[in-house]
Each structure stands twice: as C-alpha cells, then as structure tokens.
Amino acid sequence: MDEPSLGTRPQSDDAPSAPSGDDEARRRLDAYAYLSAPERLEYVAVMRVFCGTLLADLAVPDVVAKLGEAGGAGAGIDVETLTARLEQLERWGNLLRGSHTVKASSITEYQRSRARYQLSRLGERVQRDADGVLAEVDAAREVSSELLGLVERGLRELAGSVGEPGGIAPQDGLERVSTLFVQFAEFADSVRDFYAYLGQVLARYDLDSAEYQGFKELLLDYVEAITEDVAFRAPRISAALDALWPHLPALLARLDAHAQGLSGVSGLSVQRSRGREFADWEGLRGWFSDIDGQGSQVGQLRDATLRALQSLLANAKRMLRSATGEMSRRRDLLRLARWFDEAAPQDAHDIAVAAFGLYGARHLGVPPATDEAVPAYTSWWTGPVVEVPVALRERGSRAQRGRTASVEDHSAQKERLRKAARERAAARRAAADELRSASGRFDGVRLTSAALSLLLELLATALGNAQLKRRADAAGAAGEGAAGFALDEAWSEDADLGIRLTVHRTAGAHTLLRSADGDLRLDELELAVGRTSATADGGARASVS
C-alpha cells in the first residue's frame, strides 16, 4: 500500500480579526485554567512533556510513551483520555496544532498520528511559572544586599565613562547596562521574596517561645542590617543616576545603533532586554528616589520594616497575656480541636456548650456596645444584655432605612498638600542656590526672605555644634585654666539641599547680611557657603568662648 501524504488541518485563507483588550486578557487567563482543573496533576504531567522539547510536534502515541517513561500521575492515562486532554489544552491556548504533514501507511496509523501538537509561548511561560511555584520551599530567601554595592559602583563607573570625551564604547556600554540591570533585578526580587515570607510568618498567631525568639533575632539583626544598607546606598545611587540622566538618551540611541537585536526586524513584537528602554531606567530611578510624589521603594521598605516590628510587638503582647492566663493557650486550643475532630456530631455540640457556653440562639449578629468588652469565656446566660434594634425586633429586617452617605473624596486635598510640599522643596532649593551664588559677597547683595531664613537656620546649627564641642573640650581640660573660647571653625550642612555653611571667627571682621526683612550684622564672624563634600571634614574644630 502506497503511503499517502495527508494534511493534518486545513488552513483558512481569512485572517482572524484582532481581539479586543478584554478578549485578549480573557484568552491569556484561560491558559491558567488547567492548573485549577480536577485533573490538574495529569495536565501538569502532559505540559512537562511538551516543555522538555524545543519546536517539536508530538502526536498522541509520542506523548503516551513519554508519560510512561516519566511515571507519576500521567503514566496511567489511556489514549482516549489523553486525546481529550490535548484538545482541551489547545482550546485553552497552551498547545498549538502542528503544521507538519503526516505520512501514514494505514488509515489506523493516520487516525492516531494526524493530531500533532506543539507548545505555545504562553503555555510554556505558564508551566515554567507553575514549576517554579511547586519547586519553592517554605523558607526565607536571603536578600542579595551585596548586589546593591555592585549596582552603585556600576552606575558611578557608567556615569563617569559617558561624561568623558568621546563617550563610552558601545560594546562596553551594552555589557555594563545589561550587567547593571541583572544585578538590580536579582536584588529587587530577593527583597520582595524575603518580605513576603516575613509577612507570612508574622501574620501567624501561634508562634511559640522558641519561634518567637528566632524571628525576633531575625528582625532585630538581619532586617535592620538590610534597611541600613539600603538607606546608606540609596542617596549614592540617586546621585549617580542624576549625573547619568542627561546623557541617557544619547547612550540608549548609541546602544541601539550598535546592536538592534530583534528590534530591527519589522512587523515583529519584541520585548527588549532590561535597560534598553528609557522606561527601565525610570523604574530604576523610582526605586531609590521619589520622583512623582508617590514615594520610593526605599520608603516602602522602611514602612514594611516598621510594620514587621509592630507585628512582632503584637505577638509579644499576646504571649505575655497567654502566660498570665488572660487568654486561651495554643496547646489548649489544639487539644480542643483534636476533641472536635474525633467527636461524633452530637458529642461535638456538647463539647461546644461545655467549652464556650454556646447554646441555641434566636438572634445572631447584633454587636454589643463598642465601649463594653466582653471576654470570650463569658456565658451568654450571665453576660450583659444586648439592645436589639426596633427594626429587627418588630420587622425582622436589618436593612438600613434612608440613603447611604457617600464617601468623601479627599483626592483634591491630597493633591494640594503634595503641590504645597513640592513648592516648599523648590523654594528651599532656590534659596540654597542663592546662598551659594552670594557666598563671599554678602555685603553687596540683598537676600530674599527664604535665603536669609535658610542661612540663619544653618548658622544656628553651626553655632550649636560649636557650643557642644566647646563643652566637651572644657570638660576634658578642667583644672588646666582652659576657660577660653575660640571659634576657629564651625560648620553645618543640609545633605538634601547639597549646601554647607562654614563659620570662621576673625578679630575685627564683620559680615553684613542684607535682606527684604532687614539687615543683620555679625561681628567677628565670616561666613562661607559651598556645596557639601563627599565626606564630612572630621578634623574641623568648632569651639565657642
């Protein structure tokens, strides 16, 4: 018998219409349906067979053979059941019909082999995520905090290279950008996983003393070290990003011209590598800096740590109350739960009556007064009487009469507060710029009220620092006649504004500050305003006589 060449599926000449946004989202979500089906273990076994191949069409006999070799839940599936499973996976979008021509020597062989399937991109992604979830262990993932130092160093080196004459070599820049975003993605993923595990643990109310001690050390030592490391490096990373930001469009354009990758293929939807799009850099900057008034991820990290400490304190209070007998202990509750599990239905009712005093009730759901706390062990027979509303007592209805008041919208007030905060910050930055530009020639300029206020604030801090230093020096030199006071140099700075004030005492000198609010004369004091240095001058002396 000749071997006929039989097509597997006729192709339609009409191109399908583009689905709408909701239809496309529903189609993508259908790819997760097999994970919640009653036969989910069989579906997972079938999908693992297809994920183990690359661009391979598999027929039903091929899948049956591979399932038998793998064993497990899919080893006992018959041909008819497997065919139904494959067709259902195709309808969900996890599999695609193969386009290869089937060559069969008989009608029976053709009927078995005509339906060939291959893995779709969406199906491969869903199964890969599912295998990742199944492989996860219920353990804490360490935060890769060392990668944050590599991110900082990479940004500083990249910012220095793009600012040099001729810029950075395209291949070198491509390698640096790719390495930088891989390191940052690994660090951010480890932070999210660790805090998700931490929230899962702290939400428990059955921690015993040993578990509580371990999680207390975890919070007080490990979490504090992570928070301090992030808080230390976040300003440095933000400063490196600010220096790199003006050169970023030219850098991305140069990298695209050097290596376009799949983006150069017309008509193909491409997901670029991390760091090749400007939006990736905006996300990196928003992780460390508050650029839109909604807060940064560093701030959220501090808030999450604070909430974790509050949960730890709540567990400590619960354990103290349990030790004094004010609430049921965990061991007693577990023993009671075992009694319920082993008891017959009628015996379970008797246990509930004996344990909680819960007899048959005619009305449920009427809350007591808010200021009247009734312990859980108080019997309903001897407990306080609850006032039943008239509507429930007479009509048997709990429905509220009248219109429900609408929830007040505070978005406008929040926006005004954010706008006012941004304006105050901008005014302080402008005042800092004005002071730096007027340094050394205060007698010849007239300062604005905001600039004078900022200068007086820095001056008060500098003199206060000098006063504290003088007291320490005087206490150390007591008995040696060290009663003098020489303000050699005092300083103060504002890291957020990038401004530093240095005060020198010079005999016979004076500084006149003119402003719209009036003039201020400082005798024997000279002021110098500049930018903050990378490290504070630890050898500067500040003393006051």
N, C-alpha and C positions, 0 to 999 in steps of 0.2 A: 504494500500500500504506500502510495506516494505521501510524503509529509507535506500537508497543506500549511501555508503560511496564513495564519488567522489573526486579525487585529483584535486587540483587547477591548477597545472602546471607541465608538465613532466620535469625532470631534466636530463641534458645531462651528459654523462659519461666523455666527453672530457673536460679537464681543459683548461680555456681560457689562451691564451698566454699573457705574461707580456707586458703591453703597454709601448711605448717609453716615453721619458721625455716630448716631445711636446704634444703627445696624452693625457698623464695623466694631464698636465696643462690645455688642452682644455676641458677635461672631468670635471675637477673641476670648471672651469669657467662657464660651462654650468649650474651649479647649481644656478647661479645668474640670469638666463635668465627670470625666471618668475617675477622678480622684475621690469623689463622693458617692459613686455608684455602689450598690451592694456587692458587685463583683469586682471591687477596686483592686484586690490583690492580683486577680487574673489580668486585668487591664495593665497594671504596672509591669507584670512579667512580660507581656507582649510588647509594651513600649520599650522595655530594656533590650529586647532582641533587636528592634529596629535602631535603637541608639548605639548599638555595638557595631553598626555598619556605616559606611560612607557612600552615598549616592548608589545604593544597591536596591534593586527591585526584588522583593521576596514574595513568593507565592505561598499558598496555604500549606502545602507539604513542607516547604523550607522552614516556615515558622514552627510547624509541629515538631520537626526534627530538632531545631534549636531549643525549643521549650523542654523537650525530653532530655537534652544534654544538660541544661541548666538546672533542672529539678525545681522543687518548690511548688508554689501554688499553681503554676501554669503547666506542670508536667502531665496532668491528667485530663486536659481539655481535648475533646474529640473534634473531628474535622468540622462537623456542622456547627457546633458551638463556637469554634474559632472563627469560622467564616462570618457568623453573626457579629462577633466581637470586632473583627476587622472592618466590616461595613459600618458599624456604629462609630468607630474611631474616625473613619473617613467623613461621616456626616458631621462629627464634632470639629473636624479640621485638624486632627492630629496626624492623619495619614493622607497621602495622595495616591491616586491611581497611577500605576506605572505606565509609561508611554512606549515601552519596548514591545516589539512584535513577538507573539507566542508561536513557537513551532512545536507541533504535536503530531505524534504518529497515530493517534486514535481519538475518537470523539471523547472517550472517558478521560484520557490524559488532558485533552483540551479543556474539558469542563473543570478539571481540578486546577489547571495552571493558568487559565485565562485571566483570573483576577490576581493581579500583582500589585503590590503596594510599596511605597517608599515613604520615608519620614519627611514631614513638613518642617519648615523652620520654626513655626510656632509650637508644634508638638515637641520638637527637640528641646526648646527653651523651657517649656513647662515641665517635661520629665527631668531635665537637669536640675531645676529648682526643687522638684519633689524629692529626688535622690539626695540633694543637699540637706533638706529638712530631715529626712529619715536618717541620715548619717550623723546628724548633730547629736552631741552628748549633752546631758543636762549638767554642764559645768561652766564655771566662769572663764571667759576668754580674756587673756591678758591684753592690756592696752599697749600697743606698739608706740610708746612715747618716744623711743629713740628716733623714730622716723620724723618726728616734728623738728628735731635739730637738723636732720638732713634736708628737710624742706626749707628751713630758714637759710641754711648755707647755700643750697641750690638757687634760691631766689636772689640772694646777695651777689653770688657769682654771675648769674644771668643779667642782673641789673647793671653790674659793672662792665660786662662784656658788650652789651648793646650800646652803652654810652661811650665806648672807645671809638677812635677814628676808624672808619670802615665797617664798624659793627661786628657782629659775630658771624662766624662761618655758618652757612645754612645747615650743614650736616651736624655740626656741633650743637647748634641751637635746637635742632629737632631731637637729638638724643637727650639734651638737658630737659626740654619741656616734657618729653614722654616719661623720663625717669622721675621728674618732679611730681607729676600727676599720679603716677603709680604709687609713689610713696605716700602722697596725701590721701589717696583713696583707701589704701590699706589702713592708715591711721584712723581715718574717719569711720570706717567700717568696724574697727576694733572698739572704738569708743561707743558706738551705737549698740553693739552686741553686749558689751560689759554693762552698760547702764540698763539695758533691757533685762539682763539677768539679775541685776541688783534690785530693780523694781519688783521683779517676780518674787524674789526672796523676802524683801521687806514687807510685801503685802500679806505674808503669812502671819497668822496669829497663834501658831502652835509651836513657836520656837522654844526649845528647852534651854537650860542654862548654858550647856556646852555650845550649842549652835549660836546662841546669842553672843557668847564671848568671842567666838571666831569671827562673826560678822562685825562685831564692834571693832576688833583689831583691823579687819579689812577696811572699814570706813575710816577709822582714825588715822591709819598709816597709809594704805595704798591709795585710797581715793584722794586724800589730802595731797599726797605727792603728785598725783596726776593733775589735780587742779592747780597747784602751784607751778608746775612745769608749763602748763598751757598758759597761765596768766603771765609767766615770765617771758615766754617766747612770742605771744600774740602781738605785743607792740612792735617787736623787732620785725616780725613777718609783715605787719601792716606798713611799716616804714619802707621795707624793701619793695613791697607792691606799689606804694606811692611813687617811688623812684622809677620803677619799671613801667608804670602805667602810660606815660606819654609816648614811649617807644613801642608799646604793644601792638597797635595796628600795623605799623611798618614791619615788625617782626613776624606777625602772622602772615602777612602778604608775602614776605620773603620765603617763609617756610612753604607756603602753598606753591610758589613758583618753583621751588627746588624739588618738592615731592608732592604731587597732587594725589597720588593713590587712586582709589576708586572714584573720588570726586570728579576726576577728569572724564569719566565715562558718561556720556549724555543719555538721558532717559532712565537712569538708574538711581533709586532712592538709597542713599548711603548714610550710615551712621559713622561720623568721623571719630577718630581716636581722641581720647581725652586730652585737652589742651590745644587742639587745633581750631576751636571755635572761641569767639570772644565771650560767649555766654559761659563757657567753662571757667574762664578767668574771673568773671563777675561772681560766679558761685564760690570760687576760692577766696576772693576778697570778702564776700559777705559772711564767710565762716568766721573770720577773725575781726571784722570791723562792722560797725553799724552804719550802713550806707543809705538805708531807706527809712530810718526811724522805727523799724520793727524789731530791732535788737539783733545781735550776732549770736552765732552758735557758742561762742565763748561765754556769753552771758547766760545762755540756756544751760551750759554746763555747770556754771556756778549755782544757778537756781535748782538744778537737779540734785546737786550735792547737798544743798540746804534741805530740800525735801527728804532726801535719804536720811540725813541726820535727825530730822523731825520724826520720821517713821521709826528710827532706832530708839529715840526717846519714848515714843508711844509704847513700843514693845517693853522697854524697861519699866514704865509705869504699870503696864499690865502684869508683868512678872512680880512686881512689888505687891500689887493688890492681891495677886493669887497667893503669895506667901503669907499674907495676913488673914486669909480666909474670906476676903470680901467678894470673891467671885469663884466660880467653879474651876477646878483644876483640870488640866489637859488629860491626866491619867483617869480621873473620874469620868470625864466625858467619853473617853474611849471605851471604858468598861461598860458605861450605859449604852453606847452604840452597839457593843457586842451583844448585850442583852436583847436589844431591839431586833438585831439581825437573827438571833437564834429563837426568838419567841414566836408563838402562833399568833394569828391576828387578834384574838380576844385577849390573850395574855399581854400583847403589846399595848392595848388600850389600858389595861390595868397598870402596867408599868408607867405609862404616861401620866395617869392620875396620881400614882404614888410619888413620882419624881417631880412633877411640875404643878400638881393640883389643878389640872385642866379637865374640868367636867364639861358636859354638854352645854353649849352656849346658844342663846337665841339671837343675839346680835353681835356681830363682829365688825371690826374696822372703825370703831369710834375711838379716836385718840384721847388720852387724858389731857389734863391741863399741862401747858408747857413748863410751868414752874413746879410741878408736882412729880418728883422722881419716885417711881415705884420699883423696888428690886424685883428681879426675875423670880425669886423664890417665894414671893408673897402670894398666898392663895387668893383666888377670886372671891371666895366666900368672906374673907376678913379684910380684903383690900378696900380702898376708897371707891365710892360710887362715882360713876361717870355720867355726866349730864347728857342725855340723848336729845338731839335736836328735835324740834317740833315737826319738821318735815318728815323725818324718819319715823317718829313715833306715831304720827297721825296718818300720813300718806304712804309710808313705807318707801319713800324715794329719797335718794341722797343727791339728786340733781340740784345744782345751784340755780336760783332764780335771778333774773336780770342779766344784763350784758357783762361780759368779761372785760375787764380793763386791759387796754393794750399795753404792751411792754414799751417802756420809754426808750427811745433811741438816743444813745449818748455818743454816736459816731461824730457828730459835729463838734461837741465839746472836746473829744479826744483829739480831733484834728487841730482845733485851735490850740490846745496845750502843746501838741507836737510842733506846730508852727512857731509858737512863742519860744519853745526850747531851742529850736533851730536859730531863731533870730538872736536870742541871748548868746548862743555859742558863736554866731557870726560876729556879733558886736565885740565880744571878748577877743576874738582873733584879730579883728581890725584894730582894737586898742593895743594888742601886743605888737602888731606891725608898726603902729605909730610910735610906740616907745622905742623899738629897735632903731627906727629911722632917725629919731630925735636924740639918741644917745650921744653924749659929748657936746651937745649944743643946746642944752635945756634953756639957757638964758635967752636964746634968740628965737624960740618957737613958743607958740601958745597951744597948750594941750587941750584936748577935749575932756569933757567931764568923765567919760568912760576910761580914757587913758590915765588920767590922774587917779581915779579910783583904783585901777589895777596897780599903778605904781605904788600907791600908799599901802595896798594890800601886801605886795611883795616886800616893801620896806619894813612893815610891821613884823612880818615873818622873819626877815633877816636879822633885825634887832633882837627879836625874841630868841633866835638861835644863838646869837652872840651873848645874850644875858645868861642863858643856860650854860654855855661854855665858860663864861667868867666865873659862875658859881662853882663849877667843878674844879677850875684851876685854883680858885681861892681856898677851897676846902683842902686841896692837896698841898698847898703851900702855907697852911696855917702855922703860926709861930715863927715864920721867917720874915715878917714885915711885908708880906705881899698884899698890900691893900690897894695898890694902884690898879688902874683900869685903862687899857689901851685897845681901842677898836682898830686893830691892824687891818682886818678884812673880815667882813661878814657877807653872806650870800644867801639867796633863796631862789627857787626856780619853780616853774609850772611845766611839768612834762607834757601835758596835753596841749598847751599853747606853744611849747618849744621856746620859752623865754627864760632868761636867767638874769638876776639883778645882783651886782657886786657893789658893796658899800665900803669905801675907804675913809679913814679919819685922817685929815691933813690939817695941821695947825694953820690958822689964818685963812683958810679957804672957806668958801660958801657956795651953795647951789641954790639958784632961784628957779622955782617951778611956776610958770605962768599957765593959767587955765581960765576957762569961761566962768568957773566958780570963784575965782580969786587967785591971789599969789601966795606961795608958800616958800619961806626962806629956811634953808637947812645950813646951820653954821658948823664949820669944821667937818663937813661931810661931802664926799664926792661920790657920785653915782655913775655906774657903767652898766648898760643894758646890752645883752647879746643873746645869742641862741644857746640852747642847752648843749652841753658837750656829751660825748658818748658815755663817759664815766664821770661821776662827781669827783671834785678835787678834794680828796680826803685829807690833804695836808693844809688846807686853808684854815687860818686861825680866825676866830670870832670872839672877841672879848670886849667887855664894856666896863669902864671905870665909873 
